[in-house]
């Protein structure tokens, strides 16, 4: 694990974009699982503005680690956000964009998407292997759409499952489709993008294995490749000790 701390979320976006461009360089094909959220939105803006001509987008196949069960026109759709902030501004073949059909019946779509991954990606011990999985972490320690109250989904035998947003929130009970722990931990590279002082406590507990860290799905991210990188801003990282950064 490598922990990178930058000045603010804009520097996080710049440095992650450089990391992404370096990973893709020289590859004939590259499969990446995207994340939703405010920090990836800034990353997509940087990739579109600074790397539109510097990356061969035709080699990259885009997937999502999770998606809300809403139509692609809904403002909550991770696909819609990515389309607005990245895909509409770069030259990427339509057939390289593999969205989760949030408007579909959730269980059927989870099965379809798992099958898509199994067909498109190389498999390691039967598990589809991404070149890169991008993750965020919520204030509650969730990652992808695996929440603390459903942490058992992490170990699901399926490669994609239907998750439910915690009931005690403004999106309580919302269905989501998410990849599971075995897919995340089989990836060649995994990168956390976490910014903001609301994440301080969970960043500290997860990275330093303190407090109730075992309750948080983010603490279960441990790719077998060993290639786990945290991209943090100073606000999110202020709780970790110097030797952790």
C-alpha positions in Angstrom: 0.0 0.0 0.0 1.2 3.5 -0.9 -0.4 6.6 0.6 -0.1 9.8 -1.4 -1.1 13.1 0.2 -1.6 16.2 -1.8 -2.5 19.8 -1.0 -6.2 19.8 -2.1 -8.7 17.9 -4.3 -7.5 19.6 -7.4 -3.9 18.4 -6.9 -5.3 15.0 -6.2 -7.1 15.1 -9.5 -4.0 16.3 -11.4 -1.7 13.6 -9.8 -4.2 10.8 -10.3 -4.6 11.8 -13.9 -0.9 11.5 -14.4 -0.9 8.1 -12.7 -3.7 7.0 -15.0 -2.0 8.2 -18.1 1.2 6.4 -17.2 -0.7 3.1 -16.5 -2.4 3.2 -19.9 0.7 4.1 -21.9 2.1 1.1 -23.8 -1.0 -1.1 -23.2 -2.8 -2.6 -26.2 -6.1 -2.8 -24.2 -6.9 -1.5 -20.7 -10.0 -2.3 -18.6 -10.9 0.2 -15.9 -13.8 0.3 -13.4 -14.8 3.8 -12.6 -16.2 5.3 -9.4 -18.9 8.0 -8.9 -18.6 10.9 -6.5 -17.3 14.4 -6.3 -13.6 13.6 -6.5 -13.8 11.4 -9.7 -15.8 14.2 -11.2 -12.8 16.6 -10.8 -10.5 13.8 -12.1 -12.7 13.4 -15.2 -12.6 17.2 -15.8 -8.7 17.1 -15.6 -8.5 14.1 -17.9 -10.8 15.8 -20.4 -9.0 19.2 -20.3 -5.3 18.1 -20.0 -5.1 14.6 -21.4 -7.7 14.5 -24.2 -5.0 14.3 -26.9 -2.4 12.6 -24.8 -4.1 9.3 -24.2 -5.2 6.8 -26.8 -8.8 6.4 -25.6 -9.6 3.7 -28.2 -7.5 1.3 -26.1 -9.5 1.9 -22.9 -12.6 0.0 -22.0 -14.7 1.7 -19.3 -16.9 -0.1 -16.7 -18.3 1.0 -13.3 -17.6 -0.5 -9.9 -21.2 0.4 -8.9 -24.2 2.2 -10.1 -27.5 3.5 -8.6 -30.6 1.8 -10.0 -31.8 4.9 -11.8 -32.1 5.7 -15.6 -29.0 7.1 -17.4 -30.7 10.5 -17.6 -31.0 10.8 -13.8 -28.7 13.2 -12.0 -27.8 10.4 -9.6 -26.5 8.2 -12.4 -22.7 7.7 -12.3 -22.9 7.0 -16.0 -24.5 10.4 -16.6 -21.8 12.2 -14.6 -19.0 10.5 -16.5 -20.7 11.2 -19.8 -21.0 14.9 -19.0 -17.5 15.4 -17.5 -15.4 13.0 -19.6 -16.9 11.0 -22.5 -18.6 14.0 -24.2 -15.2 15.8 -24.3 -12.9 13.0 -25.6 -12.7 10.7 -28.6 -13.8 7.3 -27.2 -15.5 4.6 -29.2 -19.1 4.0 -28.0 -18.4 0.3 -27.9 -15.7 0.9 -25.3 -18.3 2.2 -22.8 -19.9 -0.6 -20.8 -22.5 0.9 -18.5 -24.5 -0.8 -15.8 -28.1 -0.5 -16.9 -29.5 1.2 -13.8 -33.0 1.3 -15.3 -33.1 -2.5 -15.5 -34.5 -5.0 -13.1 -31.7 -5.0 -10.4 -31.1 -8.7 -10.0 -31.3 -9.4 -13.7 -28.9 -6.5 -14.4 -26.4 -7.7 -11.7 -26.3 -11.1 -13.4 -26.0 -9.6 -16.9 -23.1 -7.3 -15.8 -21.3 -10.1 -14.0 -21.5 -12.1 -17.2 -20.2 -9.2 -19.3 -17.2 -8.9 -17.0 -16.5 -12.6 -17.3 -16.7 -12.4 -21.1 -14.6 -9.2 -21.6 -11.9 -9.5 -19.0 -9.2 -12.1 -18.4 -10.0 -14.2 -15.4 -7.8 -15.2 -12.5 -9.1 -18.3 -10.6 -12.4 -17.6 -12.3 -12.6 -14.0 -11.2 -12.6 -11.2 -13.8 -9.4 -9.0 -13.6 -9.5 -5.3 -14.2 -6.3 -3.4 -15.0 -7.5 -0.7 -12.6 -10.4 -0.3 -10.1 -11.0 3.2 -8.9 -12.7 3.5 -5.5 -14.0 6.2 -3.3 -14.9 5.9 0.4 -18.0 7.3 2.1 -18.1 9.0 5.5 -19.4 5.7 6.8 -16.5 3.7 5.4 -18.4 2.2 2.5 -16.7 1.6 -0.8 -18.2 0.8 -4.2 -21.8 0.2 -3.0 -21.0 -2.1 -0.2 -22.1 -0.5 3.0 -21.3 -1.4 6.6 -24.8 -2.8 7.2 -24.3 -5.2 4.3 -20.6 -5.9 4.7 -21.2 -9.6 4.1 -21.8 -8.7 0.4 -18.0 -8.2 0.2 -17.6 -12.0 0.3 -20.4 -12.8 -2.1 -19.7 -15.6 -4.5 -21.2 -13.5 -7.3 -19.1 -11.0 -9.1 -21.9 -8.4 -9.1 -24.7 -8.1 -6.5 -27.7 -5.8 -5.7 -27.0 -3.6 -2.6 -29.3 -1.4 -0.7 -28.4 2.1 0.5 -28.7 2.4 4.4 -32.3 3.0 5.4 -31.6 5.9 7.7 -30.6 8.4 5.1 -32.1 10.6 2.4 -31.5 7.8 -0.2 -32.6 5.1 2.2 -33.6 1.9 0.6 -32.2 2.8 -2.9 -31.1 -0.2 -4.8 -27.6 -0.2 -6.3 -25.5 -2.7 -8.3 -22.0 -3.2 -7.3 -19.0 -5.4 -8.0 -17.9 -7.5 -5.0 -14.7 -7.9 -3.0 -13.2 -10.7 -5.0 -13.4 -8.6 -8.2 -11.9 -5.6 -6.4 -9.0 -7.5 -4.8 -8.2 -9.4 -8.1 -7.5 -6.1 -9.9 -4.0 -5.4 -11.1 -4.2 -1.9 -9.5 -6.6 -0.4 -7.0 -6.7 3.3 -6.3 -8.7 5.1 -3.6 -9.6 8.8 -4.3 -10.6 10.3 -1.0 -10.8 14.1 -0.2 -12.4 16.3 2.4 -12.3 16.6 6.2 -15.5 14.6 6.6 -13.4 11.5 5.8 -10.7 12.1 8.4 -11.9 9.6 11.0 -12.5 6.7 8.6 -9.3 7.4 6.6 -7.3 7.1 9.9 -9.1 4.0 11.1 -8.9 2.2 7.8 -5.3 3.0 6.9 -3.9 2.6 10.4 -6.2 -0.3 11.4 -7.6 1.5 14.4 -10.9 1.7 16.2 -13.8 -0.1 14.5 -12.0 -0.4 11.2 -13.2 -4.0 10.7 -16.8 -2.7 10.4 -15.9 -0.7 7.3 -15.9 -2.3 3.8 -13.1 0.0 2.7 -10.8 -1.8 5.2 -11.3 -5.1 3.2 -9.6 -3.6 0.1 -6.4 -5.6 -0.2 -5.5 -6.5 -3.7 -3.5 -9.7 -4.1 -1.2 -7.8 -6.5 -0.2 -5.6 -3.5 -0.8 -2.5 -5.8 -3.1 -0.4 -3.6 -2.7 3.4 -3.7 -4.5 6.1 -1.8 -4.8 9.5 -3.3 -5.7 11.9 -0.4 -5.8 15.6 0.1 -4.4 17.1 3.3 -7.9 17.6 4.7 -8.7 13.9 4.5 -5.2 12.8 5.6 -4.8 15.0 8.7 -5.5 12.1 11.1 -2.9 9.7 9.8 0.6 9.7 11.3 3.6 10.8 9.3 5.0 7.4 8.8 1.8 6.3 7.1 2.1 9.0 4.4 
